[in-house]
Amino acid sequence: KELIKVLCLTVAIATIGCTEETKEDPRYDSGISRELAEWRKATISNLSYKLHFDLPAERSEAVDGSVAICFTMAEAEEVIIDFREPASSITSIEVNGIVHDYRAENEHIIIPRTATVAGENCISIAFRAGDQSLNRNDDFLYTLLVPDRARTLFPVFDQPDLKATFELSLSLPEEWVAVSNSGVRSSTKADGRQHIEFHPTEPLSTYLFSFVAGALNVATYHETDPERIAQIDEIFRQVVASLEWLEEYTGVAYPFAKYDLVMLPGFQYGGMEHTGATLYNAGQMFLGDNPTLDEELRRTQLIAHETAHMWFGDYVTM
């Protein structure tokens, strides 16, 4: 072992290089290395995101967005933010109200240490949103950011142990409606557009942030098909039964402000446990005229599964 140490030292002095000593910092690699995740978790606290998206009516038009990322650090540090879109998608960046130079490389936005301060910092970024995770249809769209796709949509620290509050606002066509993790705080309409602001969320992992917007049919149950309306009461009964069972089992009251169900045609999975706005595959929730017992049991299992995630995965995260 001593011989190996001496040889490495000798090679390093000779500038030929020793792999162990001159290995590049993996924090700057594409993706999110363990080293980057652990370093950020150790240096960043009190994290929040204030997000805005401008949603056009036409799916062919671009979605512009902005995010204010605020957090606390014990001392001035370099900041590495995740963003998988090209550098040309970034419109502007301000750090604590001042325009600063930055680097955009390997799916990261790198803010130099000289731009930050000990204590609270806020980084404001205007950008063109990535389309990979917006799931745009002709008259609606929805986000699906699991497992680490939040960085395909907006600049973010995309690791599940850096939980944060999210405060969302949307500009969208006047006739559209929108649902997100938290309830609506205000809604105004003018010149054919609507501006919706949502309340801040509870602390969430990035993959749980979500919103759905579009020409959704707002009836009693967001549904007009009589056969489907007839099934709504049973779906609600099963959700309530799952919530009550889990509260009793865990001894922990439902930990989020609301539990909305959003049924989407063609959704990629059976469901996704976004807090306050759980997305479900409409075909697995609304059954045919004469469903089999297996179909009914699969729906019950799906509801129980997604509801259990509110505690296991959402409230208590890996």
KOLKOLNU-738388 format. One record per residue (C-alpha): x negated, y negated, z. Coordinates in steps of 0.02 Angstrom, whole numbers, padded with zeros to 5 digits, always signed. Last residue first. Layout:
// KOLKOLNU-738388
XYZ;...
// end
This chain:
// KOLKOLNU-738388
+01836-00403+00029;+01986-00513+00066;+02107-00516+00213;+02250-00634+00169;+02248-00594-00018;+02169-00422-00031;+02268-00328+00101;+02400-00445+00176;+02483-00513+00018;+02421-00355-00069;+02555-00255+00023;+02685-00353-00076;+02605-00303-00241;+02604-00119-00194;+02779-00116-00117;+02852-00197-00274;+02760-00075-00387;+02812+00075-00282;+02995+00024-00289;+02981+00001-00477;+02898+00170-00498;+03034+00249-00389;+03172+00179-00500;+03086+00242-00656;+03059+00415-00578;+03243+00423-00527;+03290+00394-00708;+03365+00230-00765;+03536+00233-00848;+03568+00060-00921;+03384+00017-00938;+03267-00051-00805;+03216-00230-00766;+03059-00225-00659;+02947-00117-00768;+02994-00207-00930;+02978-00378-00847;+02797-00347-00799;+02777-00438-00635;+02685-00595-00582;+02680-00642-00398;+02697-00829-00374;+02674-00875-00190;+02511-00779-00179;+02458-00705-00344;+02475-00517-00322;+02476-00461-00503;+02606-00341-00573;+02633-00190-00685;+02487-00249-00788;+02458-00342-00952;+02623-00440-00950;+02720-00410-01111;+02877-00497-01053;+02850-00593-00890;+02950-00579-00729;+02897-00712-00603;+02935-00672-00421;+02914-00810-00293;+02851-00773-00118;+02830-00933-00015;+02720-01020+00113;+02592-00883+00140;+02539-00772+00286;+02693-00660+00303;+02692-00634+00492;+02553-00524+00561;+02592-00375+00674;+02521-00267+00535;+02657-00133+00528;+02801-00246+00579;+02755-00382+00456;+02723-00249+00324;+02895-00170+00346;+02983-00339+00341;+02895-00392+00182;+02927-00225+00096;+03112-00228+00142;+03125-00408+00080;+03047-00359-00087;+03160-00208-00101;+03316-00309-00069;+03260-00440-00195;+03241-00308-00330;+03411-00234-00285;+03494-00405-00294;+03410-00442-00460;+03473-00283-00544;+03644-00352-00593;+03558-00507-00661;+03465-00392-00780;+03624-00317-00852;+03704-00489-00863;+03558-00562-00963;+03545-00742-00903;+03386-00743-00796;+03292-00871-00692;+03388-00799-00542;+03525-00929-00527;+03481-00998-00697;+03320-01080-00752;+03273-00998-00916;+03087-01024-00935;+03034-01143-01072;+02856-01141-01012;+02735-01144-00867;+02656-01011-00756;+02519-01052-00630;+02385-00953-00541;+02246-00953-00413;+02220-00776-00348;+02055-00744-00439;+01979-00896-00352;+02001-00827-00176;+02132-00923-00081;+02140-01035+00073;+02323-01092+00091;+02383-01193-00055;+02395-01381-00074;+02570-01441-00123;+02609-01448-00308;+02621-01599-00422;+02725-01597-00580;+02718-01726-00720;+02845-01708-00860;+02833-01771-01037;+02962-01832-01163;+02923-02015-01132;+02944-02003-00943;+02984-01868-00815;+02935-01853-00632;+02910-01704-00517;+02847-01704-00338;+02785-01584-00203;+02825-01422-00294;+02791-01266-00190;+02628-01170-00183;+02550-01030-00285;+02618-01099-00448;+02779-01110-00548;+02817-01226-00694;+02969-01281-00793;+02973-01342-00973;+03100-01463-01047;+02991-01618-01020;+02837-01544-01102;+02690-01529-00982;+02573-01628-00869;+02520-01518-00725;+02454-01549-00550;+02368-01423-00438;+02295-01431-00263;+02193-01276-00226;+02127-01235-00052;+01968-01133-00049;+01901-00958-00017;+01717-00931-00053;+01721-00744-00018;+01804-00705-00185;+01667-00774-00299;+01697-00894-00444;+01624-01058-00380;+01723-01157-00508;+01721-01250-00675;+01886-01214-00766;+01970-01080-00873;+01836-00950-00911;+01766-00978-00735;+01931-00917-00662;+01893-00753-00750;+01813-00658-00607;+01933-00514-00569;+02069-00571-00599;+02105-00741-00677;+02276-00716-00757;+02353-00883-00804;+02523-00900-00884;+02592-00977-01042;+02762-01015-01116;+02852-01064-01277;+02750-00993-01420;+02639-00885-01310;+02478-00932-01221;+02390-00809-01107;+02287-00947-01022;+02141-00832-00979;+02036-00839-01137;+02089-01015-01189;+01951-01111-01101;+02000-01281-01037;+01922-01436-01114;+01831-01525-00975;+01827-01670-00853;+01721-01635-00700;+01723-01719-00529;+01596-01659-00400;+01636-01707-00221;+01509-01694-00079;+01533-01697+00109;+01384-01681+00225;+01201-01689+00175;+01194-01772+00005;+01196-01722-00177;+01127-01797-00339;+00942-01771-00296;+00977-01584-00273;+01013-01568-00458;+01185-01512-00522;+01180-01352-00625;+01333-01307-00729;+01327-01121-00761;+01372-00993-00895;+01188-00965-00940;+01154-01151-00963;+01230-01322-00932;+01106-01440-00848;+01155-01600-00759;+01122-01786-00766;+01226-01892-00650;+01376-02009-00661;+01413-02076-00486;+01574-02055-00387;+01507-01925-00267;+01441-01825-00415;+01522-01870-00580;+01531-01757-00733;+01603-01794-00905;+01677-01709-01058;+01619-01530-01034;+01680-01417-01174;+01521-01452-01273;+01424-01353-01142;+01515-01198-01204;+01643-01112-01091;+01589-00987-00959;+01589-01108-00811;+01514-01065-00641;+01444-01204-00532;+01265-01207-00465;+01230-01346-00340;+01054-01402-00291;+01051-01445-00108;+01061-01597+00005;+01081-01538+00184;+01212-01454+00294;+01330-01441+00145;+01516-01483+00140;+01636-01460-00005;+01740-01550-00136;+01769-01489-00315;+01871-01615-00414;+01936-01533-00571;+01996-01599-00738;+02086-01522-00885;+02122-01532-01069;+02220-01395-01157;+02193-01387-01345;+02334-01375-01472;+02376-01214-01563;+02500-01161-01428;+02608-01311-01466;+02701-01390-01320;+02541-01463-01249;+02484-01431-01069;+02378-01564-00984;+02294-01477-00837;+02246-01552-00669;+02150-01473-00527;+02099-01528-00352;+01986-01393-00282;+01936-01372-00100;+01789-01300-00003;+01758-01332+00182;+01592-01237+00172;+01442-01215+00056;+01262-01165+00104;+01272-00982+00160;+01412-00933+00040;+01317-01016-00101;+01158-00918-00064;+01253-00753-00049;+01342-00777-00214;+01185-00831-00307;+01082-00685-00241;+01222-00562-00279;+01218-00623-00458;+01362-00717-00536;+01364-00711-00726;+01220-00766-00833;+01058-00780-00735;+01014-00940-00641;+01033-00864-00467;+00919-00722-00526;+00763-00829-00492;+00630-00768-00614;+00509-00633-00555;+00334-00703-00529;+00280-00613-00370;+00355-00441-00393;+00312-00435-00579;+00129-00480-00550;+00058-00603-00673;-00090-00619-00793;-00131-00785-00710;-00295-00713-00642;-00235-00766-00469;-00076-00664-00496;-00177-00514-00551;-00285-00523-00396;-00136-00540-00281;-00048-00393-00361;-00206-00287-00349;-00230-00334-00167;-00050-00290-00124;-00064-00124-00217;-00224-00081-00125;-00142-00120+00043;+00000+00000+00000;
// end
